[in-house]
Every structure is written in C-alpha cells, then in structure tokens.
C-alpha cells in the first residue's frame, strides 16, 4: 500500500512540475549549486590527497634529510639563518659513524645554473652534486639510461644525469642520452634521465641535473655552501631508530653540548603533514560553508514553491480528503514532490560536474603537467553522498508545507477559491 502511495505521489509530482516548468527549475537551482559544491569540493580534496601521497613518495616515506634549513617552516627564520653550514667533512663523518641507515648520501646544490647546448642557453636549472648511491633513493629513479657509476663518481668524471624538465627544454624532440651539454664552461656527457616525479607541491624536483660530487666541486667550488645529508632508513618500521641515531650522531658531529638545542633540522615527509592538514581543513571549511549557504537558499526556494503549490491545490486537497484520502497520503504527496525537485537538481548537478571535471582533468595538465593529480571521473562515493543529501534536503524543505497540506480542513479546503 505504501509503495502504491509513493508511486502515485511521484506521478503527481511530475505532473505538477510539468505544469510549472520555470518555477520548478528555479526552485531546483539552489540545490544544483549546493550539490555541485559538495561534488567539486570532494573531488578537489581527493586530488589533494593524491598529490600529497605522490609528494610523500617523492620525498620518501623512509627518508630523512639532515639540513641547515627547516623545510616545513615554523621556526624563527633569523635563528635558522644564523646556523653554521653543514660542511662536507661533517657529512662524511656522519656517514662514517651512523650504523642503522641503509644509505647515506651527501648533497650539494647550486641554484639557478645555466646550460648551453647547440648554441642555445637554458637558465634557472638546479645543479646538484651527489654520490653514485643517490640512485638508491626515491629521487634517483632512472627512466632511461643509467645513473653514474661508482668509478665515475670517485674519479670525478664529467658525466651527469638530467631531470625531466631540463630534458624536455633542451631536447624537446629527441632523447638526450649520449649528448654533451656545457655547464659553467665544462662539457658533460648525459648518461641518464630521472623519471618525472614532480607534483603541484614539488614540481621543482624535476628541474635538476645531477653531477658526481668531485665534478660538482671542480665546477662550482667547495666552500661557502651548506650540504644536505640524505638518509635512507630502508623501511618505515626502522624510521624511529634511524631518526634517533641520526639526531645523536649529528649532535656529536656538530659538537653540540648536552641540553643545547639542535643547530640543524631533520626533515621528512611527516613534516609536511601538519601543513597539509591545515590546507585540507581550510578547503573543507570554505566548501562546507558555501555548501550550507547554497542548500539553505535552495531549501527556502523549494519551501516557498511548495507553499505556493499547496495554496494552488487547496481545493484539490479538499476533494481528495472528501473521498477518503488520509493525512498520510497528502503528506507523502508533497514530501515526494519536494524530494523529486531536489533529485532533478542532483541529476542536473551530476551531469554538469561530470563534464566540468572531465574537461579540467583532461586539459589543465596539458597547460601545466605538474597538475596531474586530478581524476577525470567523479568518485562513486561522492555521487552517493550527493544523492542522499539531496533527498534529505528535499524532505526537510517540503516537511512544513506537506504538514500544512495534510492538516487542511476538507470543508474549508473545498470552499477555497
């Protein structure tokens, strides 16, 4: 019996909307906007989650980076700037003393390097000096060619491994492996290319060229620079042990007295989690606020439309009650009509958001390939959530008008003109 009443209510709801298309469309508009906010916000957050996961994979979940600088910020900048540089001797001494780490690699950087090839000049490229063991870290993954060997590293051969950004800039139509480029007046043979790894948050990691450490020193100098020490724990379960030993060994190497604060930072993927939580919370806050306002406007619009519908159909309600219709049937009729209005808004929103999401995820990365974390398909759970929310909004918006219609006195309703 209940199913028959709901079926009849749906039929009446569509007939009512068909007779007032413009009014019904305007009533659904607020719901369309609200559900679109829900879907787009969830889609963006899912993309951000993927970007952060990719970022953590680039940094390495089992990697520590001992540096003069605190990558995540939050410390007094002047105090951090006043720290003494981490020297190459300290990096080598650290590598000699630490026991729990799987791989330890000193890293030196020269920002804004210039590369010359075939009469063209390419600037703004980061040049880094590392050892051959850097190939064992997440940022040393090779796409083509190879990383320089231990022999090339120890002898300071003029070889290099190039990142995907300079590779695309310098060799847009060809493979750079085996080609010779000139950096700071010296020729370097390209032996390998690093796999593209950059995300929206760390797109600069691909804009790099790696040298053997001795080659880096002879090209850019040895002094007046601070080194980063890359420490690979080997597994996430070993991180606590390696982190504790790293801090202890580094304090020994830096001659830090007991009780005095560290004059270095141990950076890892976890350092970015607090920043991401803040970003995520901000996106949620803005999205929920805008969604609530949109749904509120939509509910008010639908409620007003339903009050108008009740008023217009007062005599019809009186006739139905006079021939035996129960309050429950009248209540269901208007609740279903409000829910159907919201469902139409939800379907419209699904179509609109699906097209928008596909276009953005397909064409935006072509403009900026670091924005490759957005899915071209809306996750199914978002569609289910949006559908449920739309039904709830419809029921809430139609509840008061439906109760008013159900409680009409049939005699008074029949007299209404």
VOGU-3710 file (C-alpha; in Angstrom, 3 decimals, decimal comma):
1> xxxxxxxxxx> 0,000/0,000/0,000  2,779/2,392/0,948  4,641/1,699/-2,318  1,469/2,437/-4,293  1,045/5,745/-2,444  4,667/6,725/-3,136  4,323/5,696/-6,794  1,154/7,796/-7,133  2,858/10,713/-5,324  5,789/10,605/-7,771
11> xxxxxxxxxx> 3,380/10,656/-10,701  1,519/13,662/-9,256  4,863/15,394/-8,508  5,987/15,123/-12,137  2,629/16,356/-13,408  2,837/19,341/-11,049  6,394/20,189/-12,153  5,432/19,758/-15,783  2,708/22,353/-15,402  5,139/24,845/-13,807
21> xxxxxxxxxx> 8,489/24,154/-15,500  10,118/27,543/-14,906  9,113/27,677/-11,267  10,329/24,126/-10,652  13,630/24,818/-12,442  14,308/27,921/-10,368  13,452/26,006/-7,190  15,989/23,305/-8,095  18,737/25,820/-8,920  19,816/26,278/-5,292
31> xxxxxxxxxx> 20,069/22,510/-4,903  22,112/22,275/-8,122  24,608/24,811/-6,773  24,766/23,158/-3,342  25,324/19,640/-4,660  27,868/20,951/-7,172  29,837/22,418/-4,266  29,719/19,059/-2,461  30,937/17,158/-5,530  33,637/19,656/-6,568
41> xxxxxxxxxx> 34,913/20,031/-3,007  35,151/16,253/-2,556  36,809/15,874/-5,957  39,419/18,545/-5,163  40,135/17,007/-1,750  40,555/13,564/-3,333  43,006/15,149/-5,781  44,866/16,887/-2,943  45,128/13,588/-1,091  46,688/12,015/-4,188
51> xxxxxxxxxx> 49,060/14,975/-4,642  50,199/14,703/-1,031  50,650/10,941/-1,341  52,722/11,468/-4,502  54,722/14,161/-2,710  55,454/11,834/0,209  56,557/9,157/-2,266  58,961/11,629/-3,900  60,434/12,699/-0,580  60,438/9,076/0,503
61> xxxxxxxxxx> 58,485/7,759/3,471  61,648/6,066/4,732  63,901/9,068/4,019  65,384/11,688/6,363  67,084/14,846/5,145  69,523/16,467/7,556  69,756/20,133/6,600  70,599/23,554/7,946  67,085/24,636/6,947  63,736/23,517/8,298
71> xxxxxxxxxx> 61,706/22,647/5,200  58,295/22,815/6,833  58,973/26,213/8,441  57,553/27,151/11,800  60,876/28,113/13,366  62,410/31,545/13,802  63,904/32,350/10,392  66,690/34,533/11,755  67,785/31,814/14,163  67,775/29,229/11,382
81> xxxxxxxxxx> 69,717/31,544/9,072  72,328/32,079/11,810  73,106/28,361/11,986  76,519/27,270/10,767  76,639/25,487/7,427  76,762/21,697/7,365  80,177/21,050/5,818  81,217/18,227/3,531  83,575/16,916/6,236  80,662/16,755/8,670
91> xxxxxxxxxx> 78,566/14,895/6,100  81,366/12,353/5,559  81,905/11,991/9,311  78,169/11,418/9,794  78,194/8,731/7,101  81,125/7,051/8,804  79,516/6,982/12,262  75,876/6,067/11,609  75,074/2,357/11,714  71,311/1,915/11,350
101> xxxxxxxxxx> 70,819/3,663/7,985  70,725/1,756/4,711  72,107/4,571/2,542  73,687/7,954/3,339  74,305/10,459/0,537  75,753/13,999/0,893  74,074/16,515/-1,402  75,343/19,922/-2,587  73,232/22,395/-4,596  73,839/25,246/-6,983
111> xxxxxxxxxx> 70,602/27,097/-7,670  69,975/28,809/-10,989  72,546/27,021/-13,136  72,909/27,721/-16,865  73,172/25,037/-19,547  74,372/25,559/-23,132  73,601/23,210/-25,994  73,599/23,659/-29,768  74,024/27,410/-29,492  71,101/27,829/-27,083
121> xxxxxxxxxx> 71,259/28,847/-23,425  68,914/27,432/-20,759  68,914/29,069/-17,345  67,223/28,535/-13,980  68,231/24,884/-13,583  69,302/23,432/-10,237  72,645/21,597/-10,298  73,253/19,053/-7,553  76,344/17,134/-6,544  75,656/13,642/-5,171
131> xxxxxxxxxx> 77,336/10,260/-4,927  76,511/7,201/-7,036  74,409/5,838/-4,122  71,814/8,521/-4,788  70,349/6,086/-7,336  69,108/4,023/-4,351  66,900/6,870/-3,090  63,365/7,658/-4,382  64,560/10,804/-6,158  67,223/8,853/-8,061
141> xxxxxxxxxx> 64,863/6,636/-10,087  66,048/6,359/-13,686  63,631/6,487/-16,627  66,207/5,904/-19,354  69,943/5,408/-19,471  71,691/4,901/-16,124  72,963/6,703/-13,048  76,684/7,433/-12,995  78,799/4,580/-11,643  80,963/4,337/-8,532
151> xxxxxxxxxx> 84,062/4,589/-10,741  82,764/7,774/-12,421  81,838/9,170/-9,017  85,208/8,519/-7,357  87,158/9,854/-10,355  85,008/12,939/-10,853  84,150/12,138/-14,473  82,343/14,812/-16,485  79,064/12,894/-16,666  75,613/13,885/-15,484
161> xxxxxxxxxx> 72,057/12,666/-15,006  69,339/15,034/-16,164  65,835/15,670/-14,788  62,682/15,594/-16,911  62,199/19,402/-17,074  65,641/20,316/-18,492  65,424/17,216/-20,705  62,149/18,495/-22,200  63,529/22,048/-22,552  66,863/21,157/-24,115
171> xxxxxxxxxx> 65,810/18,083/-26,130  62,100/18,590/-26,906  62,165/16,327/-29,961  64,858/13,810/-29,060  66,470/11,715/-26,369  69,301/13,498/-24,534  71,168/10,332/-23,537  74,684/10,392/-25,018  74,519/14,116/-25,800  77,066/16,592/-24,430
181> xxxxxxxxxx> 75,999/19,802/-22,715  78,121/22,676/-21,427  77,764/23,924/-17,853  79,961/26,667/-16,453  82,386/26,266/-19,347  82,787/22,484/-18,996  81,389/19,697/-21,169  79,289/16,996/-19,504  78,052/13,767/-21,073  74,430/12,886/-20,260
191> xxxxxxxxxx> 74,286/9,222/-19,185  70,758/9,052/-17,774  67,433/10,759/-17,261  65,475/10,784/-13,999  61,849/9,649/-14,017  59,384/12,536/-13,883  58,295/12,849/-10,277  57,085/16,413/-9,705  53,667/17,222/-8,304  51,866/20,506/-7,765
201> xxxxxxxxxx> 53,612/20,775/-4,384  57,097/19,736/-5,506  57,305/20,497/-9,214  60,876/21,854/-8,853  62,318/18,379/-8,154  62,320/17,650/-11,902  64,244/20,845/-12,750  67,638/19,413/-11,815  70,872/17,968/-13,172  72,987/15,624/-11,014
211> xxxxxxxxxx> 76,809/15,619/-11,028  79,298/13,349/-9,287  80,420/15,218/-6,165  84,002/15,765/-7,309  82,788/17,126/-10,643  80,453/19,466/-8,785  83,307/20,764/-6,609  85,597/21,384/-9,578  82,788/23,210/-11,420  81,135/25,254/-8,682
221> xxxxxxxxxx> 83,591/25,249/-5,829  83,855/23,540/-2,478  83,487/26,169/0,234  80,772/28,567/1,426  77,909/26,129/0,995  75,751/24,013/3,286  75,237/20,349/2,473  72,131/18,225/2,861  72,598/14,671/4,118  70,099/12,225/2,605
231> xxxxxxxxxx> 69,490/9,273/4,935  67,534/6,225/3,764  66,257/4,125/6,658  65,402/1,141/4,471  61,857/0,709/5,813  59,165/2,730/7,566  59,428/0,459/10,624  63,085/1,461/11,034  62,389/5,209/10,927  62,234/5,754/14,693
241> xxxxxxxxxx> 65,561/4,026/15,263  67,281/5,782/12,361  65,813/9,181/13,328  67,059/8,823/16,909  70,546/7,743/15,816  70,649/10,469/13,153  69,996/13,136/15,761  72,552/11,695/18,171  75,281/11,267/15,561  74,679/14,717/14,092
251> xxxxxxxxxx> 74,896/16,334/17,524  78,225/14,570/18,007  79,495/15,652/14,590  78,403/19,261/15,226  79,829/19,233/18,795  76,539/20,314/20,366  76,737/20,251/24,204  74,098/18,306/26,187  70,970/20,360/26,823  71,590/22,747/23,930
261> xxxxxxxxxx> 69,107/22,913/21,042  69,959/21,313/17,698  71,501/23,673/15,156  70,247/21,526/12,270  66,887/20,151/11,085  65,850/16,588/10,341  63,302/16,871/7,540  60,946/14,092/6,449  57,562/13,594/4,820  55,805/13,802/8,197
271> xxxxxxxxxx> 56,963/17,412/8,497  54,504/18,343/5,740  51,513/16,536/7,226  50,567/19,388/9,590  50,695/21,870/6,714  48,505/19,586/4,610  46,007/19,102/7,455  45,701/22,899/7,682  45,158/23,225/3,912  42,634/20,405/3,938
281> xxxxxxxxxx> 40,737/21,918/6,861  40,630/25,293/5,086  39,243/23,695/1,902  36,671/21,760/3,934  35,687/24,866/5,897  35,207/27,011/2,797  33,448/24,221/0,922  31,082/23,310/3,756  30,272/26,980/4,401  29,428/27,644/0,750
291> xxxxxxxxxx> 27,540/24,351/0,502  25,466/25,157/3,594  24,550/28,589/2,241  23,624/27,136/-1,148  21,473/24,423/0,403  19,842/26,956/2,721  18,905/29,125/-0,252  17,719/26,036/-2,128  15,627/24,821/0,811  13,989/28,226/1,217
301> xxxxxxxxxx> 13,254/28,327/-2,512  11,747/24,841/-2,531  9,780/25,541/0,636  8,264/28,662/-0,907  7,433/26,797/-4,103  5,788/24,042/-2,072  3,724/26,587/-0,103  2,572/28,079/-3,426  1,764/24,577/-4,680  -0,249/23,814/-1,528
311> xxxxxxxxxx> -2,167/27,076/-1,909  -2,910/26,468/-5,604  -4,093/22,918/-4,931  -6,097/23,575/-1,784  -9,371/22,640/-3,448  -7,812/19,502/-4,927  -6,631/18,521/-1,422  -10,161/19,098/-0,093  -11,662/16,848/-2,784  -9,114/14,093/-2,069
321> xxxxxxxxxx> -9,853/14,253/1,632  -13,609/14,276/0,982  -13,368/10,997/-0,950  -11,316/9,330/1,793  -7,653/10,295/1,312  -5,739/10,032/4,574  -3,440/12,688/6,036  -0,541/10,320/5,395  -1,271/10,220/1,663  -1,374/14,029/1,404
331> xxxxxxxxxx> 1,835/14,280/3,448  3,623/11,744/1,218  2,441/13,557/-1,912  4,113/16,854/-1,036  7,205/15,324/0,582  7,816/13,234/-2,523  7,256/16,265/-4,743  9,910/18,237/-2,791  12,309/15,264/-2,875  11,802/14,839/-6,630
341> xxxxxxxxxx> 12,588/18,543/-7,161  15,854/18,013/-5,298  16,617/14,797/-7,180  16,203/16,612/-10,505  18,620/19,223/-9,169  21,025/16,448/-8,165  20,884/14,788/-11,610  21,482/18,148/-13,297  24,424/18,722/-10,956  25,874/15,262/-11,705
351> xxxxxxxxxx> 25,842/15,919/-15,438  27,295/19,424/-15,098  30,030/18,369/-12,659  30,957/15,275/-14,694  31,526/17,385/-17,809  33,418/20,065/-15,856  35,618/17,539/-14,029  36,473/15,698/-17,246  37,427/18,893/-19,092  39,526/20,260/-16,214
361> xxxxxxxxxx> 41,342/16,969/-15,521  41,974/16,340/-19,219  43,105/19,731/-20,446  44,584/21,505/-17,402  47,605/19,123/-17,184  48,367/19,951/-20,832  48,881/23,546/-19,747  50,801/22,604/-16,581  51,850/18,946/-16,340  52,531/19,195/-12,591
371> xxxxxxxxxx> 48,735/19,376/-12,134  48,320/15,693/-12,895  46,656/14,591/-9,671  43,032/15,369/-10,592  40,854/12,467/-11,671  38,709/12,894/-14,826  35,956/10,849/-13,159  33,898/11,770/-10,097  34,306/9,094/-7,383  31,179/6,974/-6,921
381> xxxxxxxxxx> 31,041/7,690/-3,179  30,620/11,419/-3,915  27,635/10,710/-6,153  26,048/8,530/-3,469  26,642/11,182/-0,781  25,237/13,934/-3,009  22,147/11,826/-3,785  21,445/11,140/-0,120  21,997/14,797/0,794  19,638/15,955/-1,962
391> xxxxxxxxxx> 16,869/13,644/-0,721  17,337/14,833/2,869  17,252/18,478/1,749  14,068/17,812/-0,223  12,327/16,142/2,698  13,331/18,934/5,109  12,272/21,641/2,635  8,915/20,006/1,975  8,105/18,943/5,529  6,326/22,123/6,747
401> xxxxxxxxxx> 4,294/22,681/3,521  3,404/18,966/3,465  2,213/19,083/7,086  0,175/22,174/6,311  -1,468/20,422/3,366  -2,115/17,248/5,390  -3,753/19,232/8,200  -6,141/21,245/5,977  -9,777/21,006/6,947  -11,561/19,348/3,985
411> xxxxxxx> -14,655/21,564/4,260  -12,600/24,759/4,363  -10,420/23,432/1,508  -13,474/22,755/-0,667  -14,684/26,327/-0,123  -11,290/27,752/-1,209  -11,316/29,710/-4,473
//
